[in-house]
Amino acid sequence: MGKELKGITAKEARKLADESDFTLRHIYKAIRERAEENSTSLEWCIYDTSKGALDLIETHLNEDGFKTEIADDSLTIKW
């Protein structure tokens, strides 16, 4: 017989989406790359980012001194 599939419930998926720091780690990496290119801002597409994750991202960035602005499906980060 084949390998058993490990399912996930919608509730588990929402919790994981809200608590994961995956996007935040990628944003910090992109900020470093942009800063090395002499840029002072970054626009990040957030059209499918969970509200919980977005709140976490904004909190961390603001605590680190970045200015953030959300408009439509985009997060603008300035330093």
Residue pairs with C-beta under 8 A, 6 or more apart in sequence:
8 16
14 50
17 50
17 52
17 53
18 50
18 51
18 52
18 53
18 56
19 52
19 53
20 53
21 56
23 49
23 53
23 57
24 53
24 56
24 57
24 60
27 42
27 44
27 57
27 61
27 77
30 42
30 44
31 42
31 66
31 77
31 79
34 41
34 42
35 79
40 78
40 79
41 76
41 77
41 78
41 79
42 76
42 77
43 74
43 75
43 76
43 77
44 74
44 75
44 76
44 77
45 73
45 74
45 75
46 54
46 70
46 73
46 74
46 75
47 73
49 57
54 70
54 75
57 75
58 68
58 70
58 75
61 68
61 77
62 68
65 79
66 77
66 78
66 79
67 77
67 78
67 79
68 75
68 76
68 77
68 78
69 75
69 76
69 78
70 76
